[in-house]
Amino acid sequence: MKQNQKMKRVKKRNSWDYFNDWVIFLFVLLLPTQFGKHFFFPFSYISGVRVDYLSPTLYATDILALILILLNIKVVLKTLYSKFYILLFCILILNILFSLSPPISFYWLLKTIELVSVAIIFSKRKLDHKKILIGFLIGAVFIFGLSLMQYVNKHALQGIFYFFGERALVLSTPGVAKASLVGSEFLRPYATFSHPNSMAGFYLLLYFFILAHKPFSRFLLVKHALLLLSTLLIFFSFSKIAILALLLLNSVYFLKKDALRGCRPCVIARILTLFVISLIFVQANTDPLTLEKRLELLRNATDIVILFPIIGTGIGAYLIAQKDFISKFPLFFNQPVHNIFFLYAAQLGIMGGGTAAILMLKNGGWRIKKYAYVLCAVVITGFFDHYWLTLQQNMILLAVVGGMLKLL
């Protein structure tokens, strides 16, 4: 009798884990999507113009993340109930109290709790690595197919793709990302992302995560297919920073591998091939004013850090502070600074942000060297863009990767 009851409990627990695994698979599969509902409140407008960055948004992936948190609530609460996380959240609560927009900062506190919880789940659970790899691969196939169709048609497709987060874009859309190569102008593929650069960063991080995470090496066919698709999507985004980061980090990786295996002709061939392909895509003409725009935002960020040195503007409230600055680029101005380090310092302040950074380094910094390529992919792109701290797909991928590599 007791043995039968024990078997039933085991069967129930295994069924629960099986369901949990499939929710994780669906979550990973939908990571590249951004279908969601924006909620625009009075604090979501600047000079009468509504700004997405200031609007609380509920994405499909947020709902799946909430389901995952509820399924794993015990392990999440147990991990959060530690000195490290309590101190971290105390800093964020203090940040909200002095925020330029407490409601939007409160929303970003909830977002931070969501991301940390996702990282905890992927860190603590026993994962089916093959299923996760297949989820990433199916998503990459979908994004590549959609990107190719957008490139050929020179506009977004909409229809059913709207429900995956594709935005209605054409070449004449103000501020749209476009490029020209050999005299032909075209839309830089967005797929389901907010910007081609965001897509490039997403697949750059995924590329080096797949390359560095040893459990994936058991599934070589799926692994190499995903590496190939990630490479193609990085090139296809025409993001020069991501392409150069891919070239630089891969060159270092291959040279290090050569030191271990001694196949110099193989390494030279790989690097030269990657260099030639990179050169073709980097030659495309994109926004000629991009450097000037980014420098203006960087100057603004420097002034904002000086104005709010202790506790910052409040998480998510950076644009509230920036609205008082004069800009030569009105269509570009409601954008955060394109540098995650300045954005972080501006929103959390030097004291608050510095304390939080020290806490995080003490908690997981010892693992950073082990996954240097992953870290470098984020740092290099983060020096020239903001999506790791602002855009849904990039932030959740960062949480998943950080969790699986146990960096939090």
C-alpha positions as CSV (number, residue, x, y, z in Angstrom):
1,M,0.0,0.0,0.0
2,K,2.7,2.4,1.0
3,Q,4.8,1.5,-2.0
4,N,1.8,2.2,-4.3
5,Q,1.3,5.7,-2.7
6,K,5.0,6.4,-3.1
7,M,4.9,5.4,-6.8
8,K,1.9,7.7,-7.3
9,R,3.7,10.6,-5.7
10,V,6.8,10.0,-8.0
11,K,4.5,9.8,-11.0
12,K,2.8,13.1,-10.1
13,R,6.1,14.9,-9.5
14,N,7.4,13.6,-12.8
15,S,4.3,14.8,-14.7
16,W,4.6,18.2,-13.0
17,D,8.3,18.5,-14.1
18,Y,7.3,17.3,-17.6
19,F,4.7,20.2,-17.8
20,N,7.3,22.6,-16.4
21,D,9.8,21.6,-19.1
22,W,7.3,22.2,-21.9
23,V,6.5,25.7,-20.5
24,I,10.2,26.4,-20.5
25,F,10.4,25.1,-24.1
26,L,7.5,27.4,-25.2
27,F,9.1,30.3,-23.4
28,V,12.5,29.8,-25.1
29,L,10.7,29.3,-28.5
30,L,8.9,32.7,-28.1
31,L,11.9,34.7,-26.8
32,P,12.5,36.4,-30.2
33,T,8.9,37.6,-30.3
34,Q,7.5,40.8,-28.8
35,F,3.7,40.6,-29.1
36,G,2.3,42.7,-26.3
37,K,-0.1,45.4,-25.1
38,H,1.2,48.9,-24.3
39,F,-0.6,50.9,-21.7
40,F,-0.2,54.7,-22.1
41,F,-0.7,56.8,-19.0
42,P,-0.1,60.5,-18.5
43,F,3.5,59.8,-17.6
44,S,4.0,57.9,-20.9
45,Y,4.0,61.2,-22.9
46,I,6.8,63.7,-23.5
47,S,5.7,67.0,-25.0
48,G,2.4,65.4,-26.1
49,V,4.1,62.5,-27.9
50,R,3.6,59.0,-26.4
51,V,6.8,57.2,-25.8
52,D,7.0,53.4,-25.8
53,Y,9.9,53.4,-23.3
54,L,7.7,55.1,-20.8
55,S,4.7,52.8,-21.3
56,P,4.1,49.8,-19.1
57,T,3.8,46.8,-21.4
58,L,2.5,43.3,-21.0
59,Y,4.1,40.9,-23.5
60,A,3.2,37.3,-24.2
61,T,6.6,36.3,-22.9
62,D,5.7,38.1,-19.6
63,I,2.7,35.9,-19.2
64,L,4.8,32.8,-19.8
65,A,7.4,34.1,-17.3
66,L,4.7,34.6,-14.7
67,I,3.5,31.0,-15.3
68,L,7.1,29.7,-14.9
69,I,7.5,31.8,-11.7
70,L,4.3,30.3,-10.2
71,L,5.3,26.8,-11.2
72,N,8.7,27.3,-9.4
73,I,7.6,29.7,-6.7
74,K,9.3,27.8,-3.9
75,V,12.8,27.9,-5.4
76,V,12.3,31.5,-6.5
77,L,11.2,32.7,-3.0
78,K,13.9,30.7,-1.3
79,T,16.6,32.2,-3.5
80,L,15.3,35.8,-3.2
81,Y,15.2,35.5,0.6
82,S,18.9,36.1,0.8
83,K,21.1,39.1,2.0
84,F,22.2,39.8,-1.6
85,Y,18.7,40.1,-3.1
86,I,17.3,41.9,-0.1
87,L,20.0,44.6,-0.3
88,L,19.6,44.9,-4.1
89,F,15.8,45.4,-3.8
90,C,16.3,47.9,-1.0
91,I,18.4,50.0,-3.3
92,L,15.8,49.8,-6.0
93,I,13.0,50.8,-3.6
94,L,15.0,53.8,-2.5
95,N,15.5,54.6,-6.2
96,I,11.8,54.6,-6.7
97,L,11.1,56.9,-3.8
98,F,13.4,59.6,-5.4
99,S,12.5,58.8,-9.0
100,L,11.4,61.5,-11.5
101,S,8.5,59.2,-12.3
102,P,7.7,56.8,-9.4
103,P,5.0,54.9,-11.4
104,I,7.3,54.0,-14.3
105,S,10.1,53.1,-11.9
106,F,7.7,50.9,-9.9
107,Y,6.9,49.1,-13.2
108,W,10.6,48.6,-13.9
109,L,11.0,47.2,-10.4
110,L,8.4,44.6,-11.2
111,K,10.2,43.9,-14.5
112,T,13.5,43.5,-12.6
113,I,11.9,41.0,-10.2
114,E,10.6,39.1,-13.3
115,L,14.0,39.0,-14.9
116,V,15.8,37.9,-11.7
117,S,13.1,35.2,-11.1
118,V,13.6,33.9,-14.7
119,A,17.4,33.8,-14.1
120,I,16.9,31.9,-10.8
121,I,14.6,29.3,-12.5
122,F,17.1,28.7,-15.3
123,S,19.9,28.5,-12.8
124,K,18.2,26.1,-10.3
125,R,16.1,23.8,-12.4
126,K,17.4,20.7,-14.1
127,L,17.0,21.6,-17.7
128,D,16.5,19.6,-20.9
129,H,19.3,21.2,-22.9
130,K,18.3,19.5,-26.2
131,K,14.7,20.8,-25.9
132,I,16.1,24.3,-25.2
133,L,18.5,24.2,-28.1
134,I,15.6,23.1,-30.4
135,G,13.4,25.9,-29.1
136,F,16.2,28.5,-30.0
137,L,16.7,26.8,-33.4
138,I,13.0,26.9,-34.4
139,G,12.8,30.6,-33.3
140,A,15.9,31.4,-35.4
141,V,14.5,29.6,-38.5
142,F,11.3,31.7,-38.1
143,I,13.2,35.0,-37.6
144,F,15.5,34.3,-40.6
145,G,12.6,33.5,-42.9
146,L,10.7,36.6,-41.9
147,S,13.9,38.8,-42.2
148,L,14.5,37.4,-45.7
149,M,10.9,38.2,-46.8
150,Q,11.1,41.8,-45.4
151,Y,14.4,42.3,-47.2
152,V,13.0,41.1,-50.5
153,N,9.7,43.0,-50.2
154,K,11.3,46.1,-48.7
155,H,8.4,46.3,-46.1
156,A,6.9,44.5,-43.2
157,L,4.5,41.7,-44.1
158,Q,2.0,42.1,-41.2
159,G,-1.0,39.7,-41.3
160,I,-0.3,36.8,-38.9
161,F,3.2,38.1,-38.3
162,Y,1.6,41.0,-36.3
163,F,0.8,38.5,-33.6
164,F,4.5,37.8,-33.2
165,G,5.4,41.4,-32.7
166,E,6.2,42.5,-36.3
167,R,5.8,46.3,-36.7
168,A,4.2,47.9,-39.7
169,L,7.2,49.4,-41.5
170,V,8.0,50.6,-45.1
171,L,11.0,52.4,-46.5
172,S,9.2,55.7,-46.2
173,T,8.4,55.3,-42.5
174,P,10.1,58.2,-40.6
175,G,13.2,57.1,-38.8
176,V,13.1,53.6,-40.2
177,A,16.4,51.7,-40.4
178,K,17.5,51.3,-44.0
179,A,20.7,50.7,-45.9
180,S,22.1,50.9,-49.4
181,L,24.6,48.6,-51.0
182,V,25.8,48.7,-54.7
183,G,23.4,51.6,-55.3
184,S,20.3,49.7,-54.1
185,E,18.4,51.0,-51.1
186,F,16.5,48.5,-48.9
187,L,14.9,48.1,-45.5
188,R,17.2,46.6,-42.9
189,P,15.2,43.5,-41.6
190,Y,13.5,44.0,-38.3
191,A,11.8,40.6,-38.2
192,T,9.9,40.8,-34.8
193,F,12.4,43.1,-33.1
194,S,12.1,46.8,-32.4
195,H,15.3,47.5,-34.4
196,P,17.8,45.5,-36.5
197,N,20.5,46.3,-34.0
198,S,18.4,44.7,-31.3
199,M,18.1,41.5,-33.4
200,A,21.8,41.5,-34.1
201,G,22.6,41.8,-30.4
202,F,20.2,39.0,-29.5
203,Y,21.7,36.6,-31.9
204,L,25.3,37.7,-31.1
205,L,24.7,36.8,-27.4
206,L,23.0,33.6,-28.4
207,Y,25.9,32.6,-30.7
208,F,28.5,32.9,-28.0
209,F,26.3,31.4,-25.4
210,I,25.7,28.3,-27.6
211,L,29.5,28.2,-28.3
212,A,30.5,28.5,-24.6
213,H,27.9,26.3,-22.9
214,K,29.3,22.8,-22.7
215,P,26.0,20.8,-22.3
216,F,25.0,21.9,-25.8
217,S,28.1,20.1,-27.3
218,R,26.2,16.8,-27.0
219,F,23.9,17.9,-29.8
220,L,26.3,19.0,-32.5
221,L,23.9,19.0,-35.5
222,V,21.4,21.3,-33.8
223,K,24.2,23.4,-32.2
224,H,26.0,24.1,-35.5
225,A,22.7,24.8,-37.3
226,L,21.9,27.4,-34.7
227,L,25.4,28.9,-34.9
228,L,25.0,29.2,-38.7
229,L,21.6,30.9,-38.5
230,S,22.7,33.2,-35.7
231,T,25.7,34.3,-37.9
232,L,23.4,34.9,-40.9
233,L,21.0,37.0,-38.9
234,I,23.9,39.1,-37.5
235,F,25.1,39.8,-41.0
236,F,21.6,40.3,-42.3
237,S,20.9,43.0,-39.7
238,F,23.7,45.1,-41.2
239,S,24.6,46.1,-37.6
240,K,28.2,47.1,-38.0
241,I,29.0,46.9,-34.2
242,A,27.6,43.4,-34.0
243,I,29.3,42.2,-37.1
244,L,32.7,43.6,-35.9
245,A,32.2,42.0,-32.5
246,L,31.4,38.7,-34.2
247,L,34.6,39.0,-36.2
248,L,36.8,40.0,-33.3
249,L,35.5,37.5,-30.8
250,N,35.5,34.6,-33.3
251,S,39.1,35.5,-34.3
252,V,40.2,35.3,-30.7
253,Y,38.2,32.0,-30.2
254,F,39.8,30.4,-33.3
255,L,43.3,31.5,-32.4
256,K,42.9,30.1,-28.9
257,K,41.6,26.9,-30.3
258,D,44.6,26.8,-32.7
259,A,46.9,27.1,-29.7
260,L,45.3,23.9,-28.3
261,R,45.0,21.9,-31.5
262,G,47.7,23.3,-33.8
263,C,45.7,23.5,-37.0
264,R,46.9,26.9,-38.2
265,P,45.6,26.6,-41.9
266,C,42.1,25.9,-40.5
267,V,42.2,28.9,-38.3
268,I,43.5,31.2,-41.0
269,A,40.9,30.0,-43.5
270,R,38.1,30.5,-41.0
271,I,39.2,34.0,-40.0
272,L,39.8,35.1,-43.6
273,T,36.4,33.8,-44.7
274,L,34.7,35.6,-41.8
275,F,36.7,38.8,-42.5
276,V,35.7,38.9,-46.2
277,I,32.0,38.3,-45.5
278,S,32.1,40.9,-42.7
279,L,33.7,43.4,-45.0
280,I,30.9,43.1,-47.6
281,F,28.2,43.8,-45.0
282,V,30.0,46.5,-43.2
283,Q,30.4,48.5,-46.4
284,A,26.7,49.0,-46.6
285,N,25.7,52.7,-46.1
286,T,23.3,53.2,-43.2
287,D,22.4,56.3,-41.3
288,P,25.2,58.9,-42.0
289,L,24.3,60.9,-38.9
290,T,24.4,57.9,-36.5
291,L,27.7,59.0,-34.9
292,E,26.6,62.6,-34.4
293,K,23.2,61.4,-32.8
294,R,24.9,59.0,-30.4
295,L,27.5,61.6,-29.3
296,E,24.6,64.0,-28.6
297,L,22.9,61.4,-26.4
298,L,26.2,60.7,-24.7
299,R,26.7,64.3,-23.8
300,N,23.1,64.5,-22.4
301,A,23.8,61.3,-20.4
302,T,27.0,62.8,-18.9
303,D,25.1,65.9,-17.8
304,I,22.2,63.8,-16.3
305,V,24.7,61.7,-14.3
306,I,26.2,65.0,-12.9
307,L,22.7,66.3,-12.1
308,F,21.6,63.1,-10.4
309,P,24.8,61.6,-8.9
310,I,23.5,59.9,-5.8
311,I,20.4,57.9,-6.6
312,G,19.8,58.7,-10.3
313,T,16.7,59.7,-12.2
314,G,14.9,56.5,-11.2
315,I,14.9,53.2,-13.2
316,G,13.0,53.7,-16.4
317,A,12.8,57.5,-15.9
318,Y,15.8,58.5,-17.9
319,L,13.9,60.1,-20.7
320,I,12.0,62.3,-18.2
321,A,15.3,64.0,-17.4
322,Q,16.5,64.1,-21.1
323,K,13.3,65.9,-22.3
324,D,14.8,69.2,-20.9
325,F,17.7,69.1,-23.3
326,I,17.6,70.7,-26.8
327,S,18.2,68.3,-29.7
328,K,19.0,68.7,-33.4
329,F,17.3,65.3,-34.1
330,P,13.6,65.5,-33.0
331,L,12.7,62.0,-34.5
332,F,15.6,60.5,-32.6
333,F,15.5,62.4,-29.3
334,N,13.0,60.2,-27.4
335,Q,15.7,57.5,-27.3
336,P,17.8,56.5,-24.3
337,V,21.6,57.0,-24.5
338,H,23.1,54.3,-26.7
339,N,25.4,53.1,-23.9
340,I,24.2,50.7,-21.2
341,F,26.9,51.9,-18.7
342,F,25.9,55.6,-18.9
343,L,22.2,54.6,-18.9
344,Y,22.7,52.5,-15.8
345,A,24.7,55.2,-14.0
346,A,22.1,57.9,-15.0
347,Q,19.1,55.8,-13.8
348,L,20.6,54.4,-10.5
349,G,23.1,57.1,-9.7
350,I,26.8,56.6,-9.0
351,M,26.3,55.6,-5.4
352,G,23.2,53.5,-5.9
353,G,24.4,51.9,-9.1
354,G,27.9,51.4,-7.8
355,T,26.6,49.6,-4.7
356,A,24.3,47.4,-6.8
357,A,27.2,46.6,-9.2
358,I,29.5,45.6,-6.3
359,L,26.8,43.3,-4.9
360,M,26.3,41.6,-8.2
361,L,30.1,41.2,-8.8
362,K,30.5,39.7,-5.4
363,N,27.6,37.3,-6.0
364,G,28.6,36.0,-9.4
365,G,31.7,37.8,-10.6
366,W,34.0,34.8,-10.1
367,R,32.2,33.0,-13.0
368,I,32.7,35.9,-15.5
369,K,36.2,34.8,-16.6
370,K,34.8,31.3,-17.5
371,Y,32.3,32.9,-19.9
372,A,34.4,35.8,-21.2
373,Y,33.0,35.6,-24.8
374,V,29.4,36.0,-23.6
375,L,30.4,38.9,-21.4
376,C,32.4,40.6,-24.2
377,A,29.4,40.2,-26.6
378,V,27.3,42.2,-24.2
379,V,30.0,44.7,-23.2
380,I,31.0,45.6,-26.8
381,T,27.4,46.0,-28.1
382,G,26.4,47.7,-24.9
383,F,29.0,50.4,-25.5
384,F,27.1,51.5,-28.6
385,D,23.4,50.6,-27.8
386,H,20.9,50.4,-25.0
387,Y,18.8,47.4,-25.8
388,W,20.2,45.2,-23.0
389,L,18.5,47.5,-20.5
390,T,15.4,48.6,-22.4
391,L,14.0,46.0,-24.9
392,Q,12.1,42.9,-24.0
393,Q,13.7,40.2,-26.1
394,N,17.3,41.2,-25.2
395,M,16.6,41.6,-21.5
396,I,14.9,38.2,-21.2
397,L,17.6,36.5,-23.2
398,L,20.2,38.0,-20.9
399,A,18.2,36.7,-17.9
400,V,18.0,33.2,-19.4
401,V,21.7,33.1,-20.4
402,G,22.8,34.6,-17.0
403,G,20.7,31.9,-15.2
404,M,22.0,29.0,-17.3
405,L,25.6,30.1,-16.8
406,K,24.8,30.7,-13.1
407,L,26.1,34.3,-13.2
408,L,23.4,35.5,-10.8
